[in-house]
Amino acid sequence: MSSKYPWLTRALPFAVYMLFIVIHDLLKPVLPENISTLYLTPIIYTLKITVVGILLIVFWKKYNELRQFTFKFQPFILTAAVGVIVFVLWINMDWDFATMGGADVYNPQNLPSPYYYLFIGIRLFGAAVVVPVFEELFWRSFIIRYIINPDFRSVRIGAFSWASFLISAALFGAEHHFWMAGIMAGLIYNLLLYRTKHLWYCIIAHGLTNLILGLYVIKTGNWIFW
């Protein structure tokens, strides 16, 4: 089926991740308060990262755009700079008018210490490794090319059109609570894709942004960014 429907291998991990968010929101008001407040978030997050990670492994051979990657120093420097710039802009774009929906802030410090450190490790791994892979496959491999041509595999990685550039970034922003920061990130990651012509650089930049953001949240306690 994945050969007949090539979009499925890029859309399904994203869809499953979003489904777990819906499941979390449905379970939270019906579970006992101590469970929903303290343990629901880490359990659901661990499950969704595990399931999405398994899907990525199962579909890995289908991601031709991730093959034939040759490390080059100059694009990597640009990639690292992009990752840091997006982080700096993100934490400074938390304006009230630039948020969407209510913030569901979870503070893992309330967990017993062994579970706290376990969850922090899983959360950092998910944010820095799993999320960048499936989101970049969905947004900057599938969606950005699909807008140009529904036969998206016929469109080379890094092909530019104003519609795909702007619409994909807007949709990427709509996925996030901080929607304006999300649009900003979508635009910058798109520009990196156009410059490097390879999805791996976007994955690395996205992963670096998320890793620094995670470390920043742990250090400062600004759990709203998580």
N, C-alpha and C positions, 0 to 999 in steps of 0.2 A: 504493500500500500504506500509506503514511503517513497517508492520510485514513481508511482502513478501520481501521488500528491506530494510533490517535493516541499510545499509550504508547511506540511504537517510536522516534519522533523524540526522546523525552526519555530513554529507557533505553539506546538504542544507543550514543551517545557515552560514557556511563558504562561500559557493558559492554566497549567496545573499549579504553578506558583500563585497566580491570582486566585484560583479556586480555594486554595488553603487560606488565603486572607478572608474570603467570604465565610468559610467554615469557622474560622476563629471568631468572626463577628456574630455569627449565628449561635455559637456555643456560649459565648461570654455571658449573656444575660440569663441563661437557663441553668448554668452550673452553680454549685455552691460557691459562695463568695470567696472563701479561702482558696479554692482551686482556680476559679476564673481570674482572680486578682494576682495570684502568686505563680501558679504553675502552667496555666493555659498557654501563655505566650511562648515560653521556652519549648514546650512539648510540640506545639504546632509548628514553630520555626524549625525545630530539628527534623520533624517529619517532612516538611516541604523541601528543605535543602537536600535531604536524603533522597526523596523521590525524584526531584528534578535532577540531581546529580546522576542517579541511575539512568534516567532518560537520556541525558547527554552522553553517557558512556555507551548506551545501546545504539544511539543514532550517530556516534562519532564518525564512522566511516562515510556517512552521507554528507558531511560538511566539507565539501571540496574546497571551499573558500579559506579553510584553515590549513590547507596543505601547501607545500612548496614555500615555506617561510624561511627566509634567509635573514639572519640577524645583521643589522647594519647600525653602526654607532650613531651616526648623525640623526636618523629618524628616531632612534631610541631617546636621545637627549630631548628632542622636541616632544616626544610622547611623555616623558617624565615631567617636563615643564607643564604640559597640558594637564596632567593629573593633579599637580600641585595648584595650578591656577584655578581649576574648577573647584577644588576644595576651598580655597580662600574666598572665592566669590560666593560659594554655597552658604557658608556659615555667616556671611554678611548680607544675605538676601532673604532673611526670615521676617520680612515685614508683614504686618497683619493683612494688608490688602493682597499680598502675594501668596496667601495660603488658601487651601481648598479643603473644606470639611473640618471636622473637629480632630484635634491631635490626640491620638491614643498613646499616651506616654507610658512606657513600661520601665520601671527601675529595677534592674536585676539585683541590686545590692540588698534587696529584701530577702533574697534566696539564702538558704544555709550555705556557708562558705564553699563546701565541695561543689555544690550545684552551681554556685555563682561562677566559679572559675571554669567549670565545664561549659556552661552556657556562653560565657564570654569567648572561649576558644571556638565554639561552634559558630557563634555569631560573626566573629572576625573572618573565619574561613568561608562562611557563606557569602558575606559581603564582598570579600576581596577576591574570591576565586569563582564560586558558582554563579553568583548574580551577574558579574560582568560577562561571562561566557554566554549565558542564555539570553541576556538582554541585548547584547551586541549582535548575536545571531538573529534575534527577532527584529530589532529596530534598524540596524545598519547593514544587515545582509538581506533580510526579507522585505520589510516594509519600505525602506528607502528605494529599493529597486522595483518593488511591485508598483509603486506609484508611477514610475516611469513606464513600466510594461508589465502587465499581469503575468507574462512569461518571464518571471524575474531572473531566472538562471541565464537568460540570453543577454542580460545587462551586466556589464563588467563591474566588479567591485570598484567603487570610487567614481562611478559615472555621475555627472552633475546635471541637475535640472532645478530651477527655482522652486517648482512645486514640491518636489521630493525633499529638497533642503528644508523648506519652511514647514511643510505639513508634518513631516516625520518629527521635527523638533517640537512642534506644538503638541503632538500626540504624546511624545515622550514626557513633556511637562505635565500633561493631564494625568499621567500615571502617578505623580508624586504629590504629597501634601504641600510641599513648597513648589507650587506649579511654575512660578517665574524662574526660580533657581533651576528647575527641571528643564525649562525651555533653554535657558542659558547653556546648561550642560549639553543638551541635545545639539544645539548649534555648534558648540566648540568641538564636540566629538565628531560631528559631521565634517567640519572643516579639516580635522585631523585625517579623517578617512580620505577626503579629496586630495590631501597633500601626500599621503603615504601610499594610497591605493592598496592597502592591505588591512584586513579586519583585525589582525592580531595586535596592531598598534593601538587600536581603539579599546580592545579588551584589556591590554596592559595599562593604558591611561585610566580607564574606568576602574580597574582593580586598585590602582594606586590611590585614586581619589577616595574610594570606599575604605581602603585600609587606613589612610591618614585620618579620615573622618571618624572611623571607629576608635582609633587611638585617642583622638581629640575628645570624643564623647566620654570615654572611660576616664580620661585625665580630669576633665572639667565637670563631669556629671550632668552635662546638657543632653539628657536622654531624649529630648524632643527631636533631635536629629537622627535618632535611631527608631 
